[in-house]
Amino acid sequence: MENGIFIGGGGTDYGEKQYMSLKYANRHGLVAGATGTGKTVTLQILAEEFSAAGVPVFLSDVKGDLSGLAAAGSADFKLHKAFSDRAGTIGFEDYKYAAFPVTFWDLFGQSGHPVRTTVAEMGPLLLSRLLELTDAQEGILNIAFRLSDEQGLALLDLKDLQALLVWVGENRGELSLRYGNVSVQSIGAIQRRLLVLENQGGHLLFGEPALQLSDIMRTDPDGRGRINILASDKLMSSPRLYATFLLWLLSELFEELPEVGDPDKPKLVFFFDEAHLLFDDAPKALVDKVEQVARLIRSKGVGVYFITQNPADVPEDILGQLGNRFQHALRAFTARDRKALRLAAETYRENPRFDTEEAIREVGIGEAVTSMLLKKGIPGVVERTLIRPPSSQLGPISDAARQQAINTSPVAGKYETVLDRKSAYEILNARAAEAAKEAEAAEAKEEEVEAAEREFKAARRYSGGRVSRSTSKPRTRSGTQSRSRRKKADSFGEAMAKTVMKELTGVTGRRIVRGIFGGLFKGR
C-alpha cells in the first residue's frame, strides 16, 4: 500500500494483507489483549514501521523488552526462526533483520538520559493528581501557583514548592482574606505528600534542564524517525508518577506544537502503555483533560495509541476516538469477562466471514483482530490478522550495548548535569536572611537606646528631681557634719514634743493637767 505501513495478514484462514494508512495514523489507536497474547510484539513492529517511514516515536518500556529495537534480530534466535516462517506465510517478501535508531530516557537517570520537567510546567492539576490531594489541598496548591506568578517566584524543583508552601503558611492570615481559608493542616498534608514523592524518587523528575520536545521529535540523517524509549521497569513501582509524567508529556505536546491540519504522515506517534493506570480513580476533570487532548492533538500531527489489557479500561468518550484497532485475545472466564468481550466486539465493523466475538476469544499468540481507517477516515471491516515479524531483536539488549547507544545519541551530555538557578527557594531564603538582618539591626538599636536611658537615669538623684545649684560658700567637712548632727537632734526633739503634745491633748493628758493645777490650788 502506498504511503502505508504493513501490519500483517495473509494465509488461508486470514484476509488480505493489512496496512495502516500514514495519513490516518494520527487518528489514534488501541492495542488491547490479555497478558501474553502479543501486545509487546505488535507495539514493536508498529514502532519499526513508523521509524522506517520517517516518523519519530515515543514509547515506554514497562518490561524492559523493547530495548531490542536498538539491535538487529538474528535467525539463530528461536523466536525469530518461528517469525521468519511466518513471514513466508503472510507473503512478507522483503523481510530482513535491522536495527533502528533509539534514544533511551530514564526518569531516574540510570538506564537512559535523565528526563525532567519543572514544577511550574507540571501545573497544579496534574501535581494534585500525582499527590492525591483533596479539593481543599488542591485549592491551596492553586494559591501557591498564583503567588508564584504574581511575585516572580519560579517553581522549578520540589524544594521551591516546599519553600513557597512554608511562606504561604507564615502569611496565611493575610492570604486567607484574599483567597479564602488557608489552613496549616492542609499545608502540612501537602508537605507530607511531597516528602513521600521525594522518597520515591519523584524529586528527580523536577528540575532543569527540562526536556525539550524537539529532542523527542528527531529524525536521523538517513530519514528514519528516532524511537524514544522511556525505561519504565523501575518507574512502574510508582504507577501514579508514571501515569502523571506521560500525561504531562502529552499535554505539553498539545500546548506547544503548532496546528498542521491533516499531514501526510504524523509528526510524532505516542504510545501510552499500561493505559489503565491513567484512568484508575481519575477525577472527572482529569478525564476531561485527556479527552480534550485526544480529540484535538491529532490536528497537531500527533497520533496517540493506548496499550491496555481490556478496551473497557479506556473511557467510552476516548475509546470512540481511537480509529486504528489491534485486538489480541481476551479470555472470558467470568461473567464480567464475557460482558467485556461482547462490548469489545461491538466496537468493530462486522465482517460477514466470521463472528467477531468468537474471533477475539480464539486468536492465538501473535494474532489479532484488526481494523484500520480507510479513505475519508471510514473504519475498515474487522479482519483476523497474523502480525508481521519484527526486524529488530526480540528481548532486551545487553547493558553494554545500551550504554553505547546512550553515549552516541544526539542528546548525549545535554541533560546529565543538573542546573540549579535562582528560583523560589533561593529568593525566599534571601528574603528571610534580609529580614533576620534587619531584625538584628533593630534589636541592636533598641539596646543602644535602653543603655542611653540607663546612663541618663544614673546621672539623676534617687528622687528623680533636678540637682539644685547652691550659691552659698562651700562648707568644710567638719561644719557639714556638725550641721547634720544638729539637724538630727532637732528633728528628734521636735518628734518628742509632738508626742508629748498629743498625749497632753488626750484623756490621759487632761488628767495630768488637772492633777497639776489641782495641786497648785490646794497649796494656796
Secondary structure as the mmCIF struct_conf table of DSSP 4:
data_model
#
loop_
_struct_conf.conf_type_id
_struct_conf.id
_struct_conf.beg_label_comp_id
_struct_conf.beg_label_asym_id
_struct_conf.beg_label_seq_id
_struct_conf.end_label_comp_id
_struct_conf.end_label_asym_id
_struct_conf.end_label_seq_id
TURN_TY1_P TURN_TY1_P1 GLU A 2 ASN A 3
STRN STRN1 GLY A 4 GLY A 8
BEND BEND1 GLY A 11 GLY A 11
TURN_TY1_P TURN_TY1_P2 THR A 12 ASP A 13
BEND BEND2 TYR A 14 TYR A 14
BEND BEND3 GLU A 16 GLU A 16
STRN STRN2 GLN A 18 SER A 21
HELX_RH_3T_P HELX_RH_3T_P1 LEU A 22 ARG A 27
STRN STRN3 GLY A 29 ALA A 32
TURN_TY1_P TURN_TY1_P3 THR A 35 GLY A 36
BEND BEND4 THR A 37 GLY A 38
HELX_RH_AL_P HELX_RH_AL_P1 LYS A 39 ALA A 52
TURN_TY1_P TURN_TY1_P4 ALA A 53 GLY A 54
STRN STRN4 VAL A 57 ASP A 61
BEND BEND5 VAL A 62 GLY A 64
HELX_RH_3T_P HELX_RH_3T_P2 LEU A 66 ALA A 70
BEND BEND6 ALA A 71 ALA A 71
STRN STRN5 ALA A 72 ALA A 72
TURN_TY1_P TURN_TY1_P5 ALA A 75 ASP A 76
BEND BEND7 PHE A 77 PHE A 77
HELX_RH_AL_P HELX_RH_AL_P2 LYS A 78 THR A 89
TURN_TY1_P TURN_TY1_P6 ILE A 90 GLY A 91
TURN_TY1_P TURN_TY1_P7 GLU A 93 ASP A 94
STRN STRN6 VAL A 102 ASP A 106
TURN_TY1_P TURN_TY1_P8 LEU A 107 PHE A 108
BEND BEND8 GLY A 109 GLY A 112
STRN STRN7 HIS A 113 PRO A 114
STRN STRN8 THR A 117 THR A 117
HELX_RH_AL_P HELX_RH_AL_P3 VAL A 119 LEU A 131
TURN_TY1_P TURN_TY1_P9 GLU A 132 GLU A 132
HELX_RH_AL_P HELX_RH_AL_P4 ASP A 135 GLU A 150
TURN_TY1_P TURN_TY1_P10 GLN A 151 GLY A 152
BEND BEND9 ASP A 157 ASP A 157
HELX_RH_AL_P HELX_RH_AL_P5 LEU A 158 GLU A 170
TURN_TY1_P TURN_TY1_P11 ASN A 171 ASN A 171
HELX_RH_AL_P HELX_RH_AL_P6 ARG A 172 TYR A 179
BEND BEND10 GLY A 180 GLY A 180
HELX_RH_AL_P HELX_RH_AL_P7 VAL A 184 ASN A 199
TURN_TY1_P TURN_TY1_P12 GLN A 200 GLY A 201
HELX_RH_3T_P HELX_RH_3T_P3 GLY A 202 LEU A 204
TURN_TY1_P TURN_TY1_P13 LEU A 205 LEU A 205
STRN STRN9 PHE A 206 PHE A 206
BEND BEND11 GLY A 207 GLY A 207
STRN STRN10 GLU A 208 GLU A 208
BEND BEND12 PRO A 209 PRO A 209
HELX_LH_PP_P HELX_LH_PP_P1 ALA A 210 GLN A 212
HELX_RH_3T_P HELX_RH_3T_P4 LEU A 213 ILE A 216
BEND BEND13 MET A 217 MET A 217
STRN STRN11 THR A 219 THR A 219
TURN_TY1_P TURN_TY1_P14 PRO A 221 ASP A 222
BEND BEND14 GLY A 223 GLY A 223
HELX_LH_PP_P HELX_LH_PP_P2 ARG A 224 ARG A 224
STRN STRN12 GLY A 225 GLY A 225
HELX_LH_PP_P HELX_LH_PP_P3 ARG A 226 ARG A 226
STRN STRN13 ILE A 227 ALA A 231
TURN_TY1_P TURN_TY1_P15 ASP A 233 LYS A 234
HELX_RH_3T_P HELX_RH_3T_P5 LEU A 235 SER A 237
BEND BEND15 SER A 238 SER A 238
HELX_RH_AL_P HELX_RH_AL_P8 PRO A 239 GLU A 256
BEND BEND16 LEU A 257 LEU A 257
HELX_LH_PP_P HELX_LH_PP_P4 PRO A 258 GLU A 259
BEND BEND17 ASP A 262 ASP A 262
BEND BEND18 ASP A 264 LYS A 265
BEND BEND19 LYS A 267 LYS A 267
STRN STRN14 LEU A 268 PHE A 272
BEND BEND20 ASP A 273 GLU A 274
TURN_TY1_P TURN_TY1_P16 ALA A 275 ALA A 275
HELX_RH_AL_P HELX_RH_AL_P9 HIS A 276 PHE A 279
TURN_TY1_P TURN_TY1_P17 ASP A 280 ASP A 281
HELX_RH_AL_P HELX_RH_AL_P10 LYS A 284 LEU A 296
HELX_RH_3T_P HELX_RH_3T_P6 ILE A 297 LYS A 300
TURN_TY1_P TURN_TY1_P18 GLY A 301 GLY A 301
STRN STRN15 VAL A 302 THR A 308
BEND BEND21 GLN A 309 GLN A 309
HELX_RH_3T_P HELX_RH_3T_P7 PRO A 311 ASP A 313
BEND BEND22 VAL A 314 VAL A 314
HELX_RH_AL_P HELX_RH_AL_P11 GLU A 316 LEU A 319
TURN_TY1_P TURN_TY1_P19 GLY A 320 GLN A 321
STRN STRN16 ASN A 324 GLN A 327
BEND BEND23 THR A 334 THR A 334
HELX_RH_AL_P HELX_RH_AL_P12 ALA A 335 GLU A 346
TURN_TY1_P TURN_TY1_P20 THR A 347 THR A 347
BEND BEND24 TYR A 348 TYR A 348
STRN STRN17 ARG A 349 ARG A 349
HELX_LH_PP_P HELX_LH_PP_P5 GLU A 350 GLU A 350
TURN_TY1_P TURN_TY1_P21 PRO A 352 ARG A 353
BEND BEND25 PHE A 354 PHE A 354
HELX_RH_AL_P HELX_RH_AL_P13 THR A 356 GLU A 362
TURN_TY1_P TURN_TY1_P22 ILE A 365 GLY A 366
STRN STRN18 GLU A 367 SER A 371
STRN STRN19 LEU A 373 LEU A 373
HELX_RH_3T_P HELX_RH_3T_P8 LYS A 375 GLY A 377
HELX_LH_PP_P HELX_LH_PP_P6 ILE A 378 ILE A 378
STRN STRN20 PRO A 379 PRO A 379
HELX_LH_PP_P HELX_LH_PP_P7 GLY A 380 GLY A 380
STRN STRN21 VAL A 381 VAL A 381
HELX_LH_PP_P HELX_LH_PP_P8 VAL A 382 VAL A 382
STRN STRN22 GLU A 383 LEU A 386
STRN STRN23 ILE A 387 ILE A 387
HELX_LH_PP_P HELX_LH_PP_P9 ARG A 388 PRO A 390
BEND BEND26 SER A 391 SER A 391
STRN STRN24 SER A 392 SER A 392
BEND BEND27 LEU A 394 GLY A 395
HELX_LH_PP_P HELX_LH_PP_P10 PRO A 396 SER A 398
HELX_RH_AL_P HELX_RH_AL_P14 ASP A 399 ASN A 407
TURN_TY1_P TURN_TY1_P23 THR A 408 THR A 408
BEND BEND28 SER A 409 SER A 409
TURN_TY1_P TURN_TY1_P24 PRO A 410 LYS A 414
BEND BEND29 TYR A 415 THR A 417
HELX_LH_PP_P HELX_LH_PP_P11 VAL A 418 VAL A 418
STRN STRN25 LEU A 419 LEU A 419
BEND BEND30 LYS A 422 LYS A 422
HELX_RH_AL_P HELX_RH_AL_P15 ALA A 424 ALA A 458
TURN_TY1_P TURN_TY1_P25 ALA A 459 ALA A 459
BEND BEND31 ARG A 460 ARG A 460
TURN_TY1_P TURN_TY1_P26 TYR A 462 SER A 463
HELX_LH_PP_P HELX_LH_PP_P12 SER A 468 SER A 470
BEND BEND32 SER A 472 SER A 472
HELX_LH_PP_P HELX_LH_PP_P13 LYS A 473 THR A 476
HELX_RH_AL_P HELX_RH_AL_P16 ARG A 477 THR A 505
BEND BEND33 GLY A 506 GLY A 506
HELX_RH_AL_P HELX_RH_AL_P17 VAL A 507 GLY A 523
#
